[in-house]
Amino acid sequence: MQNFIYNSPDAMCDLCKSTRNPHPDYDETIPITSIDIGKKRKLTLCINCFFVHKECSEKEGQTLIAYLSRLNNLSLILDKAYKKNSNT
């Protein structure tokens, strides 16, 4: 089972960019976990993204690591394209 860190002051999800717990009854940071996705590459995921993407990877028949690596690569490409288009 994946370990999650609670109440980390600098908690942020690399995928959804959340920093606060979305549940209205909790005024705390989101629980996060760190996952190695390749050579010198780590993703920090909130508990919600972890379980959503774990389920998606299982439906696609991929390992979670391969699925997250692909998502991270797509995110990097989109960020780069956005930055290029916003400079023109």
C-alpha positions as a Markdown table, in Angstrom:
| # | Residue | x | y | z |
|---|---|---|---|---|
| 1 | Met | 0.0 | 0.0 | 0.0 |
| 2 | Gln | 1.2 | 3.5 | -0.8 |
| 3 | Asn | 2.2 | 5.7 | 2.1 |
| 4 | Phe | 0.8 | 9.2 | 2.3 |
| 5 | Ile | 2.1 | 12.3 | 4.1 |
| 6 | Tyr | -0.5 | 14.4 | 6.0 |
| 7 | Asn | -0.3 | 18.0 | 7.0 |
| 8 | Ser | 2.9 | 18.9 | 5.0 |
| 9 | Pro | 3.0 | 22.7 | 4.8 |
| 10 | Asp | 4.3 | 22.6 | 1.2 |
| 11 | Ala | 2.0 | 19.8 | -0.1 |
| 12 | Met | 1.1 | 20.2 | -3.8 |
| 13 | Cys | -0.1 | 17.7 | -6.3 |
| 14 | Asp | 2.0 | 17.7 | -9.5 |
| 15 | Leu | -1.0 | 16.7 | -11.6 |
| 16 | Cys | -4.0 | 18.6 | -10.3 |
| 17 | Lys | -1.9 | 21.4 | -8.7 |
| 18 | Ser | -4.1 | 21.2 | -5.5 |
| 19 | Thr | -2.6 | 22.4 | -2.2 |
| 20 | Arg | -5.7 | 22.3 | 0.1 |
| 21 | Asn | -8.0 | 19.5 | 1.0 |
| 22 | Pro | -11.2 | 20.0 | -1.1 |
| 23 | His | -13.4 | 18.6 | 1.6 |
| 24 | Pro | -15.3 | 21.4 | 3.3 |
| 25 | Asp | -14.9 | 19.8 | 6.8 |
| 26 | Tyr | -11.1 | 19.8 | 6.6 |
| 27 | Asp | -8.9 | 22.9 | 6.7 |
| 28 | Glu | -5.6 | 21.2 | 6.0 |
| 29 | Thr | -3.2 | 20.5 | 3.2 |
| 30 | Ile | -3.9 | 17.6 | 0.9 |
| 31 | Pro | -2.4 | 14.2 | 1.7 |
| 32 | Ile | 0.5 | 13.5 | -0.7 |
| 33 | Thr | 2.7 | 10.7 | -1.8 |
| 34 | Ser | 5.9 | 10.6 | -3.9 |
| 35 | Ile | 6.3 | 8.1 | -6.8 |
| 36 | Asp | 9.5 | 7.4 | -8.8 |
| 37 | Ile | 8.5 | 7.4 | -12.5 |
| 38 | Gly | 11.9 | 7.0 | -14.1 |
| 39 | Lys | 15.5 | 8.1 | -14.0 |
| 40 | Lys | 15.7 | 11.1 | -11.6 |
| 41 | Arg | 12.0 | 11.7 | -12.1 |
| 42 | Lys | 9.5 | 11.9 | -9.2 |
| 43 | Leu | 5.9 | 12.9 | -9.1 |
| 44 | Thr | 4.1 | 14.1 | -6.0 |
| 45 | Leu | 0.4 | 13.1 | -6.1 |
| 46 | Cys | -2.5 | 13.9 | -3.9 |
| 47 | Ile | -4.5 | 11.0 | -2.5 |
| 48 | Asn | -7.3 | 11.7 | -5.0 |
| 49 | Cys | -5.1 | 11.7 | -8.1 |
| 50 | Phe | -3.3 | 8.6 | -6.9 |
| 51 | Phe | -6.4 | 6.5 | -6.7 |
| 52 | Val | -8.0 | 7.9 | -9.8 |
| 53 | His | -4.9 | 7.3 | -11.9 |
| 54 | Lys | -4.3 | 3.9 | -10.3 |
| 55 | Glu | -7.8 | 2.8 | -11.4 |
| 56 | Cys | -7.2 | 4.3 | -14.9 |
| 57 | Ser | -3.9 | 2.5 | -15.3 |
| 58 | Glu | -5.5 | -0.8 | -14.3 |
| 59 | Lys | -8.3 | -0.3 | -16.8 |
| 60 | Glu | -5.8 | 0.4 | -19.6 |
| 61 | Gly | -3.7 | -2.7 | -18.5 |
| 62 | Gln | -0.6 | -0.5 | -17.7 |
| 63 | Thr | 1.5 | -0.3 | -14.6 |
| 64 | Leu | 0.9 | 2.8 | -12.6 |
| 65 | Ile | 4.5 | 3.9 | -13.2 |
| 66 | Ala | 4.1 | 3.7 | -17.0 |
| 67 | Tyr | 0.8 | 5.4 | -16.9 |
| 68 | Leu | 2.1 | 8.3 | -14.8 |
| 69 | Ser | 5.2 | 8.6 | -16.9 |
| 70 | Arg | 3.1 | 9.0 | -20.0 |
| 71 | Leu | 0.8 | 11.6 | -18.2 |
| 72 | Asn | 3.9 | 13.5 | -17.0 |
| 73 | Asn | 5.4 | 13.5 | -20.6 |
| 74 | Leu | 2.1 | 14.9 | -22.0 |
| 75 | Ser | 2.0 | 17.5 | -19.3 |
| 76 | Leu | 5.5 | 18.7 | -20.1 |
| 77 | Ile | 4.7 | 18.9 | -23.8 |
| 78 | Leu | 1.5 | 20.9 | -23.2 |
| 79 | Asp | 3.3 | 23.3 | -20.8 |
| 80 | Lys | 6.0 | 23.9 | -23.3 |
| 81 | Ala | 3.5 | 24.6 | -26.1 |
| 82 | Tyr | 1.5 | 26.9 | -23.8 |
| 83 | Lys | 4.6 | 28.9 | -22.9 |
| 84 | Lys | 5.6 | 29.1 | -26.5 |
| 85 | Asn | 2.2 | 30.4 | -27.6 |
| 86 | Ser | 1.9 | 32.8 | -24.7 |
| 87 | Asn | 5.2 | 34.5 | -25.7 |
| 88 | Thr | 3.9 | 35.4 | -29.2 |
